Structure formats: structure tokens, C-alpha cells
């Protein structure tokens, strides 16, 4: 199989993420529906967090079993550093974006014109109140989810490319099928916070490229380059990013007050993650 064909397989595995993106344009603002969709996304991401961390830890565990303490220490430090970087960088980015959104809302409210009010001494001008923009937070959260999943999918692309480069084409194809199924559920997880906000098709396409495109890039790189530290670094970054998103989604779930509904749909998301992962496990059997 040519390098171009293998790269196209990697693109297919990544672009299945677009199958779940249209759910982001659901019009309903019903709180139970939004709570259920967010909970499913949370469950999928909890599974991905476990999956990514286990992949990142595997080289460390292997080195420890072989009594290569130095290698294990280096791998472990890279994993911990990138996990922290992924978590804290998104925390800082979110804080910065919140500040900008708040400043923009205040500016919009002031520039929107003054409201005249009549008092016993005459008319005075009152500044218009800031305009609320609830969709901004949802778009920011969806973008953050897409970034975390994109880092994860880059590592998956490396696995596909490496398997193909080693002549394990059947294994590579099965990885493509398994990762493709995974990405279909991940697309749904990306847009769950957008339910009721009616994002544009262009914005959904951007989210899909951020989340799924790295699979294609990773496949190309994996065919000619293999390095455990690079894989661990990207998996660590992905885990930190996903952990941040899970924290945010759990905060959203708590505000709904629907604990039983949320618990059931988080469970459904976790089960969906394990079911799609079963194909990848079968490929390695």
C-alpha cells in the first residue's frame, strides 16, 4: 500500500468526527435534553481520559518491568509535565478568553447607546446595560474540547502510520476502523455544549478540522518517524486538555440539578466509549 493510500486511511479515521457535528445545530433549549447531551459527552471524555492516560503510561510501565529505571523516569517526567501543560494552559487560555468576552460585552453595552431617564431635575443619560452572550461560553467550551481531542487524535494517527510503516497493514486498517468509530462519538462530544445555540456550518467545520485533522497529520508523520517520547508528550497534552474539559462539563452538569439523569447519561457515554474501543482491542488480539 502506498504512503498516499495510508495517509488517506488516516484522513478517513479522523474525518468521521464530522458525523456527530450536526447535533450541534439542534434547536431545542430544553434543559433536560441539554443536560443529557452534556452528560453523554462527559462520559465519552471520561473514557478517553482513561484511554489516553493508559497509553501514555504504557511505555513507563514497560521500562519499569525491564528494570530500565532511567528510561522510566524520563518517560514519566515527560508525561507529568505535558499533563500539567495541557491542563494549565487551557485554564489560562479560558481565563484570558473570559476576560476578553466580558470586556467586549461591556464595550458593546456602552456603545449601544444611552438610555434617557427623567428625574425631577430633568433628563439624564444612563449607559445601556452590558449585553449577555450565553453562546460565547458554549463556543469556547466546544473549541476547548476540539483541541483536546485533536491532540489525542494526533497520537492515534502516529499509531496508524507506525503500524503501516512496519508492514502491519491489516493491523493499520483495523486501527483505522476502530479510531473512526471513536471519532464519530467524539464529534458528538465536541458539539454537546452547543445544543440550542445554532452554530454556523462553517464553525462546525472548523471544530471538525481541529478535532479530526490531526489524525491525518499524525498518520503521515508516523510512517517515517517513531519516538516514544513524542507519543507520550502528545498523549500527556491530550490527557491534560481532556481533564480540563471534564471538570468544566461536570460543573455544567451540577448547575442543572438533575443528578439522576446526569448519572445515567454519563454511564451511557462511558459504555459507548468502551464499545467502540472493543474493535481496536480486537485488532491487537
C-alpha positions in Angstrom: 0.0 0.0 0.0 1.4 3.4 -1.0 2.1 6.2 1.5 -0.6 8.2 0.0 -3.2 5.4 0.5 -2.2 5.1 4.1 -2.5 8.8 4.6 -6.0 8.7 3.1 -6.9 6.0 5.6 -5.7 8.2 8.4 -7.8 11.1 6.9 -10.9 8.8 6.9 -10.3 7.8 10.6 -10.1 11.5 11.5 -13.0 12.9 9.4 -15.6 10.5 10.8 -15.7 13.1 13.6 -17.9 15.2 11.3 -20.7 12.5 11.6 -21.5 13.8 15.1 -21.1 17.5 14.5 -24.6 18.2 13.0 -26.1 17.5 16.5 -24.7 20.9 17.5 -27.5 22.6 15.5 -30.3 21.1 17.5 -32.7 24.0 18.1 -34.2 22.8 21.4 -33.4 24.8 24.6 -35.0 22.2 26.8 -32.8 21.8 30.0 -33.2 18.0 30.3 -32.1 17.5 26.7 -29.1 19.7 27.2 -28.2 18.0 30.5 -28.4 14.6 28.8 -26.3 15.6 25.8 -23.6 17.2 28.1 -23.6 14.1 30.3 -23.1 11.7 27.3 -20.2 14.0 26.2 -18.8 13.9 29.7 -19.0 10.1 29.8 -17.2 9.7 26.4 -14.5 12.1 27.6 -14.0 10.3 30.9 -13.4 7.1 28.9 -11.0 9.0 26.6 -9.1 10.3 29.7 -8.6 6.8 31.0 -7.7 5.5 27.5 -5.2 8.3 26.8 -3.5 8.1 30.3 -3.2 4.3 30.0 -1.5 4.7 26.6 0.8 7.3 27.9 1.7 5.2 30.9 2.4 2.0 29.0 6.0 2.9 27.9 6.7 3.8 31.6 5.3 0.5 32.8 7.2 -1.4 30.1 10.5 0.3 31.1 9.9 -0.5 34.8 9.2 -4.2 34.1 12.5 -4.3 32.1 14.3 -2.5 35.1 15.2 0.4 32.9 14.8 2.9 35.7 16.3 5.9 33.8 14.1 5.4 30.8 11.0 5.0 33.0 11.9 8.2 34.9 12.4 10.3 31.8 9.1 9.0 30.3 7.2 9.6 33.5 8.5 13.1 33.8 7.6 13.9 30.2 4.1 12.5 30.8 3.6 14.5 34.1 5.0 17.7 32.5 2.8 17.5 29.4 -0.3 16.5 31.5 0.2 19.7 33.6 0.9 21.8 30.5 -2.3 20.6 28.8 -4.4 21.3 31.9 -2.9 24.6 33.0 -2.5 26.1 29.5 -6.2 25.6 28.8 -7.1 27.0 32.2 -5.0 30.1 31.4 -6.5 30.4 27.9 -10.0 30.1 29.3 -9.4 32.8 31.8 -8.0 35.1 29.1 -11.0 34.4 26.8 -13.4 35.1 29.6 -11.8 38.4 30.3 -12.0 39.4 26.6 -15.6 38.3 26.3 -16.5 40.3 29.4 -14.7 43.4 28.1 -16.4 43.0 24.7 -19.8 42.7 26.4 -19.3 45.8 28.5 -18.0 47.8 25.5 -21.0 46.6 23.4 -23.4 47.7 26.1 -21.8 51.1 26.5 -21.5 51.8 22.7 -25.0 50.5 22.1 -26.3 53.9 23.1 -27.6 55.7 26.2 -31.0 55.4 27.8 -32.7 58.7 28.8 -34.3 58.8 32.2 -36.4 61.6 33.6 -35.8 62.9 37.1 -37.2 65.8 39.0 -34.3 67.9 37.9 -34.5 67.0 34.2 -33.3 64.2 31.9 -30.0 62.4 32.4 -28.4 59.7 30.2 -27.8 56.3 31.6 -25.5 53.8 29.9 -27.2 50.7 28.5 -26.5 47.5 30.4 -24.0 45.0 29.0 -25.4 42.6 26.6 -25.4 39.0 27.8 -23.9 36.4 25.4 -24.5 32.9 26.7 -23.4 31.3 23.4 -19.9 32.6 23.9 -19.2 30.2 26.8 -20.6 27.3 24.8 -18.5 28.1 21.8 -15.4 28.4 23.9 -16.0 25.1 25.6 -16.6 23.3 22.3 -13.4 24.8 21.0 -11.5 23.5 24.0 -13.0 20.0 23.6 -11.9 20.0 20.0 -8.3 21.0 20.9 -8.0 18.2 23.5 -9.5 15.6 21.1 -7.2 16.9 18.3 -4.1 16.2 20.4 -5.4 12.8 21.2 -6.1 12.0 17.6 -2.6 13.1 16.6 -1.3 10.3 18.8 -3.8 7.9 17.2 -2.5 8.9 13.7 1.0 8.2 14.8 -0.1 4.6 15.8 -1.7 4.1 12.3 1.3 5.4 10.5 3.8 3.4 12.6 1.8 0.1 12.1 1.7 0.7 8.3 5.5 1.5 8.2 6.3 -1.7 9.9 4.3 -3.7 7.3 1.4 -4.5 9.6 -1.2 -3.2 7.0 -4.1 -5.4 8.3 -3.5 -4.1 11.8 -3.3 -0.5 10.5 -6.7 -0.9 8.6 -8.3 -2.3 11.8 -6.9 0.7 13.7 -8.5 3.0 11.2 -11.9 1.3 11.6 -11.7 1.4 15.4 -10.4 5.0 15.6 -13.0 6.0 13.0 -15.8 4.7 15.2 -14.2 6.5 18.2 -14.1 9.8 16.3 -17.8 9.6 15.4 -18.7 9.6 19.1 -16.0 12.3 19.8 -17.7 14.6 17.3 -20.9 14.3 19.3 -18.9 15.1 22.5 -17.5 18.3 20.9 -20.8 19.8 20.0 -22.9 18.8 23.0 -22.3 22.2 24.8 -23.6 23.9 21.6 -27.1 22.5 21.7 -29.6 25.3 21.3 -27.0 27.9 20.2 -27.3 27.1 16.4 -23.6 27.4 15.4 -22.9 28.1 11.8 -21.8 25.2 9.5 -18.5 27.0 9.0 -17.8 26.9 12.7 -18.7 23.2 12.9 -16.4 22.6 10.0 -13.6 24.4 11.9 -14.2 22.3 15.0 -14.1 19.1 12.9 -10.8 20.1 11.3 -9.3 20.9 14.8 -10.5 17.7 16.3 -10.1 15.2 13.4 -7.4 16.7 11.1 -4.5 15.8 13.4 -5.3 12.1 12.8 -4.3 12.6 9.1 -1.2 14.6 10.1 -0.1 12.0 12.7 -0.5 9.2 10.1 1.8 11.0 7.7 4.5 11.6 10.4 4.1 8.1 11.9 5.1 6.5 8.6 8.6 7.9 8.8 9.1 8.8 12.4 8.7 6.9 15.6 9.6 8.2 19.0 8.1 7.1 22.4 8.8 10.4 24.0 6.9 12.3 21.3 3.9 10.0 21.6 4.0 10.3 25.4 4.2 14.1 25.1 1.1 14.4 22.8 -0.8 11.9 24.9 0.0 13.8 28.1 -1.1 17.1 26.5 -4.3 15.4 25.3 -5.0 14.0 28.8 -4.5 17.4 30.4 -6.8 19.0 27.9 -9.5 16.4 28.3 -9.2 16.6 32.1 -9.9 20.3 31.9 -12.9 19.8 29.7 -14.3 17.1 32.0 -14.0 19.4 35.0 -15.9 22.1 33.1 -18.7 19.8 31.9 -19.2 18.4 35.4 -19.6 22.0 36.6 -22.3 22.5 33.9 -24.0 19.2 35.0 -24.1 20.3 38.7 -25.9 23.5 37.8 -28.7 21.6 36.2 -29.6 19.9 39.5 -30.6 16.7 37.6 -28.3 14.3 39.3 -30.1 11.1 38.4 -30.4 12.0 34.7 -26.8 13.1 34.5 -25.5 9.9 36.2 -27.4 7.7 33.8 -26.2 9.5 30.7 -22.6 9.8 31.9 -22.7 6.0 32.3 -24.1 5.7 28.8 -21.2 7.8 27.4 -18.6 5.7 29.2 -20.2 2.4 27.9 -20.2 3.9 24.4 -16.5 4.6 24.7 -15.7 1.1 25.7 -17.9 -0.4 23.0 -16.1 1.5 20.2 -12.8 0.7 21.8 -13.6 -3.1 21.6 -12.8 -3.0 17.8 -9.3 -1.6 18.4 -8.7 -4.2 21.1 -9.8 -7.0 18.7 -7.4 -5.6 16.1 -4.5 -6.1 18.5 -5.5 -9.5 19.6 
